[in-house]
Amino acid sequence: MAQLFFENIATFYTVDTSAHPREITQNDINTFADCTGDYNPIHVDEGKVNQNSFVWTRIARGKKIAHGLLTASVAVGLLNNHDILEGMVLLAIKDIIFLRPVWPGDKIHTVMSVMEKREPENIFLRRYCGEIVCSLKVFNQKKEQVLDMTAILLAQRLQSLEET
């Protein structure tokens, strides 16, 4: 894959990873809990999820669900098989909304669209890169949207502004 530079990325450029979805497993959820320390019972304790007094019982439908940030991380990772992320840095994630639970066994894919290209506010960064504002929508195997977020990427310039 060839690196895309700031000048070469068009607004509305779209990447769809549906041809190569990623299954979320209970092992993924347990590993994420181990890495983050987020052992909320909704993710790791089916017994608690099944208790009627547990606040998330209706949402979880008696099953453990994946961490929202695990889903977001996998969604971004799916884009690594495409040229859009090569040589880019994730600067920010904004407006992240978890629309539906993701359960172990769900297969998710990402649809990313470039919404805007802009100059960074940071003068140092502006010399070497531009900002790419992207919409990321994540879907499960039933084509139900499970997550919506906006990501801001730093894309390298073909030539730094001081060289021009």
Secondary structure per residue as TSV (DSSP state, phi and psi in degrees):
chain	resnum	aa	ss	phi	psi
A	1	M	-	360.0	141.7
A	2	A	-	-95.0	140.1
A	3	Q	-	-66.7	137.1
A	4	L	-	-95.7	133.9
A	5	F	-	-101.3	161.4
A	6	F	G	-49.1	-45.5
A	7	E	G	-67.5	-23.0
A	8	N	G	-94.6	-6.3
A	9	I	-	-90.9	124.4
A	10	A	-	-94.0	143.7
A	11	T	T	-59.6	140.8
A	12	F	T	76.4	6.3
A	13	Y	-	-56.4	132.6
A	14	T	E	-128.3	141.0
A	15	V	E	-123.9	131.4
A	16	D	E	-124.4	120.4
A	17	T	-	-97.6	15.6
A	18	S	T	-61.6	-22.6
A	19	A	T	-71.4	-18.4
A	20	H	S	-136.4	68.8
A	21	P	-	-69.2	166.5
A	22	R	E	-122.1	126.6
A	23	E	E	-80.5	132.7
A	24	I	-	-91.0	122.7
A	25	T	-	-108.6	163.0
A	26	Q	H	-62.8	-32.3
A	27	N	H	-62.8	-40.0
A	28	D	H	-58.3	-45.2
A	29	I	H	-64.2	-45.8
A	30	N	H	-63.7	-42.0
A	31	T	H	-64.4	-41.4
A	32	F	H	-63.1	-41.9
A	33	A	H	-61.0	-42.3
A	34	D	H	-63.1	-41.6
A	35	C	H	-68.5	-37.9
A	36	T	H	-100.4	-19.1
A	37	G	-	80.0	8.5
A	38	D	-	-87.4	89.3
A	39	Y	-	-102.3	32.7
A	40	N	-	-51.5	132.2
A	41	P	H	-55.4	-26.2
A	42	I	H	-59.9	-23.4
A	43	H	H	-98.7	-30.1
A	44	V	H	-128.5	-7.0
A	45	D	-	-129.4	90.7
A	46	E	H	-60.6	-33.0
A	47	G	H	-58.8	-45.3
A	48	K	H	-66.5	-39.5
A	49	V	H	-61.6	-33.6
A	50	N	T	-81.0	-10.4
A	51	Q	S	-72.1	131.6
A	52	N	T	-60.4	-28.2
A	53	S	T	-76.8	-13.4
A	54	F	S	-72.7	125.7
A	55	V	T	-59.1	-30.9
A	56	W	T	-93.1	7.8
A	57	T	H	-54.8	-44.1
A	58	R	H	-65.1	-43.1
A	59	I	H	-67.6	-44.5
A	60	A	H	-77.9	-15.2
A	61	R	T	53.8	37.9
A	62	G	T	76.4	9.7
A	63	K	S	-122.7	153.4
A	64	K	-	-68.9	148.9
A	65	I	-	-123.4	156.1
A	66	A	-	-72.0	150.1
A	67	H	-	-61.5	140.4
A	68	G	H	-60.4	-40.0
A	69	L	H	-72.9	-24.8
A	70	L	H	-64.6	-46.4
A	71	T	H	-59.2	-44.7
A	72	A	H	-63.0	-41.5
A	73	S	H	-64.9	-44.0
A	74	V	H	-64.3	-39.0
A	75	A	H	-58.8	-43.8
A	76	V	H	-68.8	-41.6
A	77	G	H	-59.2	-34.6
A	78	L	H	-60.1	-27.2
A	79	L	G	-75.8	-13.5
A	80	N	G	-65.1	-17.0
A	81	N	G	-84.0	5.8
A	82	H	S	-123.7	156.1
A	83	D	G	-66.2	-16.7
A	84	I	G	-60.9	-33.9
A	85	L	G	-94.6	-11.0
A	86	E	T	-62.4	123.0
A	87	G	T	78.9	6.2
A	88	M	-	-104.8	160.9
A	89	V	E	-124.3	134.7
A	90	L	E	-77.5	115.8
A	91	L	E	-90.3	-41.4
A	92	A	E	-158.6	151.9
A	93	I	E	-118.5	128.6
A	94	K	E	-126.7	156.9
A	95	D	E	50.6	47.2
A	96	I	E	-81.5	128.8
A	97	I	E	-129.5	125.5
A	98	F	E	-94.7	108.8
A	99	L	-	-89.5	-33.7
A	100	R	S	-145.4	153.2
A	101	P	-	-67.5	150.7
A	102	V	-	-113.2	122.8
A	103	W	-	-101.8	156.4
A	104	P	T	-53.5	134.3
A	105	G	T	98.6	-17.8
A	106	D	-	-68.4	142.6
A	107	K	E	-108.6	123.2
A	108	I	E	-113.4	154.4
A	109	H	E	-141.5	162.1
A	110	T	E	-117.3	140.1
A	111	V	E	-119.7	116.4
A	112	M	E	-114.6	133.4
A	113	S	E	-129.3	135.9
A	114	V	E	-76.4	120.3
A	115	M	E	-96.1	-31.4
A	116	E	E	-159.6	147.5
A	117	K	E	-116.8	136.9
A	118	R	E	-153.0	165.1
A	119	E	-	-83.7	137.3
A	120	P	-	-65.2	149.6
A	121	E	S	-70.5	-32.9
A	122	N	S	-70.4	119.9
A	123	I	H	-62.6	-40.3
A	124	F	H	-61.6	-48.0
A	125	L	H	-62.4	-37.7
A	126	R	H	-57.8	-31.8
A	127	R	H	-64.1	-35.0
A	128	Y	H	-110.2	-16.8
A	129	C	E	-155.7	169.2
A	130	G	E	-125.2	164.0
A	131	E	E	-96.2	138.0
A	132	I	E	-116.7	118.2
A	133	V	E	-96.2	122.4
A	134	C	E	-123.1	144.6
A	135	S	E	-95.8	128.4
A	136	L	E	-118.1	123.8
A	137	K	E	-118.4	132.7
A	138	V	E	-116.8	134.2
A	139	F	E	-124.5	153.2
A	140	N	-	-94.9	-176.7
A	141	Q	T	-65.7	-16.9
A	142	K	T	-90.5	6.5
A	143	K	S	66.1	23.1
A	144	E	-	-88.7	133.5
A	145	Q	E	-74.4	128.4
A	146	V	E	-109.4	-19.0
A	147	L	E	-153.3	146.1
A	148	D	E	-138.2	130.3
A	149	M	E	-153.4	162.9
A	150	T	E	-114.2	130.1
A	151	A	E	-118.8	143.4
A	152	I	E	-114.2	121.4
A	153	L	E	-109.8	148.2
A	154	L	E	-97.8	122.8
A	155	A	E	-111.8	130.2
A	156	Q	E	-64.6	143.1
A	157	R	-	-80.1	153.2
A	158	L	S	-59.1	-39.7
A	159	Q	S	-144.4	134.5
A	160	S	-	-64.6	152.0
A	161	L	G	-62.6	-28.7
A	162	E	G	-74.1	-15.6
A	163	E	G	-88.0	-13.0
A	164	T	-	-89.7	360.0
